[in-house]
Amino acid sequence: LVFLSARHNPLREEILTPGYLDPAGEERAIRQLREADTKLILFSNRRTSEFGPEVFGHDYGRRLMGWIETQYEPCATFGPDRSPDLKIGDLPFFLRAYCRKSS
């Protein structure tokens, strides 16, 4: 999506599966998102059971997701089921867009 949209990814990680970010890495990611003035964050709702922890923001990446939830709000869901009630980790697969909250 980054390539096709000709956008810059403010993080050096292309994916955030378990094991990519330790606590210091989560703090760095938060700092990079803040410094880049990131307006939109996209999550793919993909369980990662092959890595152990399954759900981003619940089983891993809690600090980063917690920060995102304070600074951003869900603004769109893409997929066969577009219900705003779907949570990351639910079935079916979907993409969730988070837009920065207005101050």
ABEGO torsion letter per residue (X at the ends): XAAAAGBBBABABABBBBGABBAAAAAAAAAAAAAAGBABBBBBBBBAAAAGBABBGAABGAAAAAAAAAABBBABBBEABABAABBBGBOBBBBBBBBBBBX
